[in-house]
Amino acid sequence: MFSKILVAFDGSKPSLDAVESAMEIGRKYNSSLIILHVLDSYKYPYLLSSVILAPTFGSDKFEKEREKFEELMKSLKEKYVSKNSGEGLKNETSVSGETNLDDSSDSTESTTTTNGGNTELFETAIVEAETSTASTIVDYAESKNVDLLVIGSKGRTGLKKMLVGSTATEVVKYAHCPVIVVR
């Protein structure tokens, strides 16, 4: 039913629950899974204002966030692969380098797990947003031609809605495929 699933991950509890749900769905339907984190440069306004005067000012915090999420995603990948290998799967790993999506910079690492003729693809991606986080998620999902998008109900942002966060609302509104919002 779902051959390719994208889950948005920002480190919050709802996004971690979304990753868990996506992993379950992925195992059930033998789907490839992409975990996406969007680095939002708008969270670091000093980066935007300092580009002209001091281009590297504040970039260390931005890079620390990237490294933190690379480690988090690596542990999620290991968890997913170890659960699948517990079911008798043989692991093979391949890593792809830097790629570009429109004007966004994107670091993608993928793991291929095989079981005879069945192939599952597990990918993690960290993308720098050029526009809003929601728009970046939707654009990335369209570029990867995903069948299902999974997102947490609320993220780490300070703006809180009553039931669903603003990013999740925008993703549901503009996504080209079905969206599951995990509470």
Backbone as CSV, one residue per row, in Angstrom:
resi,resn,N_x,N_y,N_z,CA_x,CA_y,CA_z,C_x,C_y,C_z
1,MET,0.821,-1.190,0.000,0.000,0.000,0.000,0.870,1.261,0.000
2,PHE,1.837,1.352,0.924,2.756,2.489,0.970,4.151,1.971,0.664
3,SER,4.706,2.383,-0.463,6.044,1.899,-0.800,7.132,2.819,-0.271
4,LYS,6.811,4.107,-0.061,7.808,5.046,0.431,7.155,5.974,1.452
5,ILE,7.726,6.027,2.660,7.176,6.823,3.757,8.207,7.865,4.175
6,LEU,7.749,9.100,4.351,8.602,10.182,4.854,8.087,10.591,6.215
7,VAL,8.979,10.678,7.182,8.599,11.153,8.513,9.452,12.365,8.849
8,ALA,8.785,13.431,9.301,9.482,14.654,9.703,9.876,14.516,11.164
9,PHE,11.126,14.846,11.463,11.669,14.665,12.817,12.367,15.936,13.266
10,ASP,11.914,16.490,14.406,12.557,17.692,14.933,13.115,17.505,16.343
11,GLY,13.074,16.284,16.854,13.627,16.011,18.164,12.616,16.093,19.295
12,SER,11.407,16.554,19.018,10.372,16.659,20.052,9.757,15.280,20.313
13,LYS,9.043,15.157,21.424,8.377,13.903,21.771,7.358,13.494,20.703
14,PRO,6.485,14.414,20.236,5.555,14.001,19.173,6.262,13.552,17.888
15,SER,7.388,14.178,17.550,8.082,13.755,16.327,8.752,12.400,16.525
16,LEU,9.211,12.108,17.733,9.773,10.790,18.019,8.676,9.727,17.948
17,ASP,7.485,10.076,18.447,6.342,9.165,18.329,5.991,8.949,16.855
18,ALA,6.101,10.002,16.059,5.833,9.894,14.619,6.831,8.948,13.960
19,VAL,8.103,9.030,14.362,9.130,8.126,13.818,8.791,6.681,14.172
20,GLU,8.403,6.448,15.429,8.037,5.094,15.864,6.860,4.563,15.046
21,SER,5.849,5.410,14.844,4.676,5.000,14.056,5.067,4.708,12.612
22,ALA,5.908,5.560,12.038,6.352,5.352,10.660,7.148,4.057,10.536
23,MET,7.968,3.745,11.537,8.733,2.499,11.514,7.796,1.292,11.534
24,GLU,6.747,1.365,12.368,5.776,0.271,12.430,5.065,0.099,11.088
25,ILE,4.625,1.202,10.509,3.942,1.147,9.210,4.894,0.628,8.141
26,GLY,6.138,1.096,8.187,7.141,0.653,7.221,7.391,-0.839,7.285
27,ARG,7.475,-1.371,8.491,7.668,-2.819,8.649,6.436,-3.580,8.174
28,LYS,5.256,-3.053,8.487,4.013,-3.738,8.112,3.852,-3.833,6.599
29,TYR,4.158,-2.752,5.888,3.973,-2.719,4.438,5.259,-2.926,3.651
30,ASN,6.360,-3.243,4.357,7.659,-3.448,3.721,8.046,-2.235,2.866
31,SER,7.896,-1.049,3.473,8.112,0.228,2.785,9.509,0.766,3.032
32,SER,9.966,1.599,2.112,11.196,2.343,2.377,10.825,3.515,3.273
33,LEU,11.749,3.920,4.105,11.487,4.945,5.116,12.532,6.041,5.012
34,ILE,12.065,7.283,5.012,12.948,8.439,4.998,12.643,9.266,6.236
35,ILE,13.659,9.522,7.052,13.501,10.413,8.197,14.150,11.734,7.813
36,LEU,13.361,12.807,7.896,13.802,14.126,7.453,13.830,15.098,8.623
37,HIS,14.944,15.802,8.762,15.031,16.914,9.709,15.316,18.176,8.913
38,VAL,14.577,19.236,9.228,14.761,20.505,8.541,15.491,21.458,9.479
39,LEU,16.665,21.911,9.054,17.404,22.936,9.794,16.844,24.288,9.370
40,ASP,16.225,24.962,10.300,15.566,26.223,10.000,16.489,27.378,10.367
41,SER,17.058,28.034,9.374,17.980,29.139,9.639,17.261,30.332,10.255
42,TYR,15.927,30.373,10.135,15.172,31.469,10.740,15.162,31.381,12.261
43,LYS,15.531,30.203,12.826,15.672,30.085,14.277,16.920,30.815,14.755
44,TYR,17.813,31.109,13.828,19.064,31.778,14.153,19.112,33.111,13.418
45,PRO,18.345,34.113,13.873,18.284,35.376,13.130,19.637,36.078,13.039
46,TYR,20.503,35.838,14.010,21.829,36.461,13.964,22.643,35.928,12.798
47,LEU,22.335,34.689,12.339,23.034,34.173,11.160,22.654,34.963,9.917
48,LEU,21.367,35.281,9.805,20.890,36.002,8.635,21.433,37.430,8.604
49,SER,21.468,38.074,9.770,21.910,39.468,9.806,23.420,39.610,9.767
50,SER,24.145,38.556,10.085,25.607,38.660,10.151,26.302,38.205,8.879
51,VAL,25.571,37.806,7.880,26.180,37.268,6.659,27.114,38.270,6.004
52,ILE,26.724,39.528,5.982,27.537,40.542,5.313,28.759,40.917,6.148
53,LEU,28.569,41.181,7.432,29.666,41.648,8.281,30.602,40.532,8.733
54,ALA,30.035,39.439,9.180,30.855,38.328,9.668,30.197,37.020,9.234
55,PRO,30.532,36.525,8.058,29.831,35.379,7.476,29.839,34.118,8.338
56,THR,30.823,33.932,9.197,30.872,32.708,9.996,30.336,32.896,11.407
57,PHE,29.889,34.121,11.758,29.385,34.374,13.100,28.160,33.521,13.386
58,GLY,28.192,32.733,14.448,27.057,31.919,14.865,26.917,30.602,14.129
59,SER,27.753,30.368,13.147,27.610,29.133,12.371,27.949,27.899,13.205
60,ASP,28.698,28.074,14.298,29.027,26.932,15.141,27.779,26.343,15.794
61,LYS,26.811,27.174,16.210,25.563,26.658,16.784,24.760,25.905,15.733
62,PHE,24.753,26.435,14.542,24.047,25.803,13.428,24.663,24.439,13.146
63,GLU,25.987,24.365,13.100,26.684,23.100,12.849,26.506,22.119,14.000
64,LYS,26.457,22.628,15.242,26.225,21.745,16.394,24.844,21.114,16.317
65,GLU,23.853,21.893,15.874,22.512,21.319,15.710,22.528,20.247,14.636
66,ARG,23.220,20.512,13.528,23.316,19.513,12.456,23.960,18.230,12.990
67,GLU,25.058,18.357,13.719,25.752,17.188,14.265,24.872,16.434,15.260
68,LYS,24.147,17.170,16.087,23.243,16.553,17.070,22.199,15.703,16.356
69,PHE,21.605,16.251,15.291,20.575,15.513,14.577,21.151,14.381,13.754
70,GLU,22.371,14.508,13.275,23.007,13.391,12.579,23.159,12.210,13.537
71,GLU,23.562,12.488,14.780,23.704,11.429,15.784,22.357,10.820,16.155
72,LEU,21.340,11.674,16.364,20.001,11.174,16.686,19.473,10.271,15.571
73,MET,19.654,10.710,14.331,19.156,9.938,13.203,19.935,8.636,13.026
74,LYS,21.208,8.677,13.333,22.014,7.463,13.261,21.500,6.433,14.272
75,SER,21.160,6.889,15.473,20.635,5.959,16.478,19.259,5.429,16.081
76,LEU,18.421,6.273,15.456,17.116,5.807,14.975,17.282,4.763,13.882
77,LYS,18.253,5.005,12.987,18.528,4.054,11.909,18.977,2.715,12.484
78,GLU,19.866,2.757,13.471,20.353,1.525,14.088,19.210,0.767,14.752
79,LYS,18.304,1.514,15.376,17.151,0.892,16.032,16.268,0.206,14.998
80,TYR,15.998,0.889,13.892,15.150,0.335,12.839,15.799,-0.887,12.198
81,VAL,17.073,-0.771,11.881,17.789,-1.866,11.229,17.927,-3.048,12.180
82,SER,18.204,-2.797,13.474,18.362,-3.902,14.418,17.044,-4.627,14.634
83,LYS,15.923,-3.911,14.652,14.623,-4.580,14.775,14.351,-5.439,13.552
84,ASN,14.713,-4.937,12.374,14.510,-5.716,11.155,15.471,-6.889,11.079
85,SER,16.719,-6.707,11.536,17.677,-7.803,11.474,17.321,-8.884,12.485
86,GLY,16.587,-8.506,13.527,16.088,-9.489,14.482,15.068,-10.410,13.847
87,GLU,14.515,-9.991,12.718,13.542,-10.803,11.994,14.211,-11.617,10.892
88,GLY,15.537,-11.739,10.959,16.240,-12.596,10.007,16.722,-11.882,8.763
89,LEU,16.872,-10.571,8.818,17.336,-9.840,7.652,18.850,-9.708,7.667
90,LYS,19.450,-9.710,6.518,20.893,-9.531,6.369,21.139,-8.062,6.058
91,ASN,22.078,-7.427,6.750,22.321,-5.997,6.586,23.449,-5.721,5.612
92,GLU,23.207,-4.789,4.713,24.228,-4.245,3.831,24.090,-2.745,3.914
93,THR,25.205,-2.030,4.009,25.130,-0.585,4.164,25.761,0.111,2.980
94,SER,25.081,1.150,2.488,25.656,2.003,1.461,25.420,3.443,1.868
95,VAL,26.356,4.300,1.580,26.243,5.703,1.964,26.348,6.556,0.720
96,SER,25.405,7.470,0.575,25.480,8.409,-0.542,25.899,9.756,-0.012
97,GLY,26.561,10.553,-0.812,27.108,11.831,-0.356,26.122,12.967,-0.426
98,GLU,26.673,14.169,-0.507,25.877,15.385,-0.542,25.101,15.484,-1.848
99,THR,23.833,15.883,-1.730,23.008,16.137,-2.903,22.301,17.460,-2.714
100,ASN,21.727,17.994,-3.762,21.008,19.254,-3.654,19.563,19.075,-4.039
101,LEU,18.674,19.747,-3.299,17.254,19.783,-3.601,16.905,21.237,-3.802
102,ASP,16.614,21.630,-5.031,16.365,23.028,-5.379,17.519,23.865,-4.842
103,ASP,17.218,24.862,-3.980,18.266,25.702,-3.412,18.675,25.237,-2.026
104,SER,18.113,24.135,-1.547,18.397,23.665,-0.194,19.603,22.752,-0.199
105,SER,20.400,22.839,0.860,21.524,21.930,1.023,21.011,20.721,1.776
106,ASP,21.454,19.521,1.403,20.858,18.319,1.939,21.935,17.259,2.118
107,SER,22.010,16.717,3.316,22.946,15.646,3.587,22.145,14.378,3.777
108,THR,22.386,13.374,2.959,21.582,12.169,3.003,22.473,10.963,3.239
109,GLU,22.043,10.115,4.157,22.741,8.865,4.408,21.697,7.776,4.302
110,SER,22.003,6.702,3.601,21.007,5.657,3.453,21.580,4.301,3.814
111,THR,20.702,3.429,4.271,21.073,2.068,4.585,20.144,1.143,3.838
112,THR,20.691,0.194,3.141,19.874,-0.770,2.434,19.919,-2.078,3.193
113,THR,18.758,-2.623,3.497,18.658,-3.893,4.178,17.974,-4.869,3.238
114,THR,18.574,-6.048,3.039,17.981,-6.987,2.094,17.601,-8.291,2.768
115,ASN,16.591,-8.912,2.232,16.145,-10.225,2.679,15.787,-11.004,1.426
116,GLY,16.742,-11.691,0.867,16.500,-12.383,-0.388,16.222,-11.370,-1.481
117,GLY,15.025,-11.403,-2.064,14.660,-10.485,-3.127,14.053,-9.190,-2.609
118,ASN,13.642,-9.132,-1.329,13.014,-7.927,-0.787,14.067,-6.901,-0.417
119,THR,13.838,-5.676,-0.809,14.778,-4.615,-0.469,14.044,-3.515,0.257
120,GLU,14.589,-3.119,1.394,14.059,-1.995,2.133,15.118,-0.915,2.115
121,LEU,14.695,0.309,1.936,15.632,1.414,1.933,15.339,2.287,3.127
122,PHE,16.347,2.557,3.909,16.220,3.458,5.048,17.125,4.637,4.781
123,GLU,16.563,5.821,4.814,17.306,7.031,4.496,17.099,8.061,5.589
124,THR,18.133,8.814,5.890,17.991,9.978,6.754,18.471,11.182,5.967
125,ALA,17.794,12.312,6.168,18.173,13.519,5.450,18.058,14.722,6.367
126,ILE,19.039,15.594,6.279,19.008,16.873,6.983,19.064,17.944,5.913
127,VAL,18.012,18.764,5.869,17.865,19.762,4.817,17.821,21.146,5.441
128,GLU,18.545,22.081,4.855,18.483,23.475,5.291,17.329,24.151,4.566
129,ALA,16.402,24.705,5.341,15.211,25.321,4.762,15.542,26.666,4.141
130,GLU,15.069,26.866,2.930,15.174,28.167,2.275,13.894,28.957,2.505
131,THR,12.800,28.243,2.723,11.510,28.869,3.009,11.032,28.344,4.360
132,SER,9.750,28.159,4.539,9.236,27.651,5.806,9.554,26.160,5.959
133,THR,9.510,25.690,7.198,9.763,24.284,7.477,8.721,23.407,6.781
134,ALA,7.452,23.800,6.882,6.373,23.014,6.260,6.556,22.921,4.752
135,SER,6.870,24.028,4.137,7.072,24.052,2.692,8.254,23.172,2.293
136,THR,9.306,23.189,3.083,10.476,22.357,2.806,10.123,20.877,2.910
137,ILE,9.336,20.510,3.926,8.908,19.115,4.098,8.069,18.670,2.902
138,VAL,7.094,19.493,2.519,6.213,19.154,1.399,7.004,19.052,0.098
139,ASP,7.895,19.996,-0.151,8.713,19.961,-1.368,9.599,18.724,-1.409
140,TYR,10.208,18.389,-0.276,11.074,17.215,-0.213,10.267,15.943,-0.463
141,ALA,9.076,15.873,0.135,8.204,14.708,-0.057,7.829,14.549,-1.528
142,GLU,7.521,15.659,-2.186,7.184,15.600,-3.613,8.387,15.173,-4.449
143,SER,9.570,15.700,-4.110,10.763,15.350,-4.889,11.129,13.878,-4.735
144,LYS,10.831,13.297,-3.599,11.124,11.878,-3.362,9.955,10.982,-3.747
145,ASN,8.838,11.593,-4.155,7.645,10.860,-4.580,7.165,9.878,-3.518
146,VAL,6.988,10.371,-2.290,6.553,9.511,-1.188,5.049,9.245,-1.266
147,ASP,4.650,8.117,-0.687,3.244,7.719,-0.672,2.538,8.123,0.616
148,LEU,3.305,8.362,1.678,2.736,8.701,2.981,3.692,9.616,3.710
149,LEU,3.139,10.629,4.345,3.921,11.562,5.149,3.466,11.421,6.591
150,VAL,4.390,11.278,7.531,4.058,11.149,8.945,4.732,12.297,9.679
151,ILE,3.959,12.981,10.529,4.484,14.143,11.246,3.893,14.184,12.650
152,GLY,4.659,14.697,13.603,4.167,14.861,14.959,3.183,16.016,15.043
153,SER,2.300,15.968,16.035,1.260,16.982,16.139,1.806,18.346,16.544
154,LYS,2.825,18.374,17.370,3.446,19.635,17.782,4.941,19.448,17.781
155,GLY,5.639,20.499,17.442,7.092,20.419,17.398,7.735,21.188,18.535
156,ARG,8.951,21.611,18.300,9.719,22.310,19.316,9.517,23.813,19.282
157,THR,8.704,24.315,18.386,8.555,25.755,18.256,7.789,26.338,19.429
158,GLY,7.967,27.615,19.665,7.296,28.298,20.752,5.836,28.556,20.462
159,LEU,5.453,28.565,19.199,4.062,28.785,18.845,3.291,27.497,19.047
160,LYS,2.281,27.547,19.929,1.495,26.347,20.183,0.053,26.583,19.779
161,LYS,-0.480,25.648,19.040,-1.888,25.679,18.671,-2.633,24.791,19.660
162,MET,-3.950,24.820,19.610,-4.742,24.023,20.539,-4.548,22.522,20.319
163,LEU,-4.707,22.044,19.099,-4.645,20.610,18.849,-3.461,20.198,17.993
164,VAL,-3.185,20.969,16.975,-2.127,20.605,16.021,-1.223,21.812,15.816
165,GLY,0.077,21.579,15.746,1.035,22.657,15.554,0.918,23.295,14.179
166,SER,1.492,24.469,14.034,1.381,25.210,12.779,2.076,24.504,11.618
167,THR,3.213,23.887,11.859,3.920,23.170,10.789,3.091,21.977,10.322
168,ALA,2.565,21.206,11.270,1.736,20.051,10.906,0.499,20.488,10.127
169,THR,-0.111,21.586,10.533,-1.291,22.099,9.830,-0.957,22.449,8.389
170,GLU,0.168,23.120,8.173,0.567,23.510,6.821,0.930,22.293,5.976
171,VAL,1.581,21.304,6.570,1.933,20.093,5.831,0.667,19.366,5.387
172,VAL,-0.314,19.244,6.291,-1.577,18.590,5.945,-2.273,19.348,4.811
173,LYS,-2.217,20.663,4.882,-2.900,21.498,3.895,-2.301,21.355,2.492
174,TYR,-0.972,21.266,2.375,-0.321,21.329,1.069,0.289,20.025,0.560
175,ALA,0.273,18.974,1.349,0.905,17.714,0.938,0.180,17.083,-0.243
176,HIS,0.949,16.434,-1.091,0.406,15.766,-2.277,-0.064,14.343,-1.990
177,CYS,0.213,13.866,-0.784,-0.084,12.480,-0.425,-0.793,12.443,0.933
178,PRO,-1.267,11.280,1.359,-1.876,11.192,2.684,-0.871,11.563,3.775
179,VAL,-1.391,12.184,4.851,-0.562,12.604,5.979,-1.147,12.004,7.254
180,ILE,-0.296,11.395,8.061,-0.708,10.928,9.379,-0.077,11.887,10.384
181,VAL,-0.916,12.475,11.242,-0.445,13.352,12.310,-0.512,12.542,13.601
182,VAL,0.638,12.350,14.229,0.735,11.529,15.435,0.723,12.431,16.656
183,ARG,-0.172,12.152,17.592,-0.267,12.936,18.837,0.507,12.272,19.928
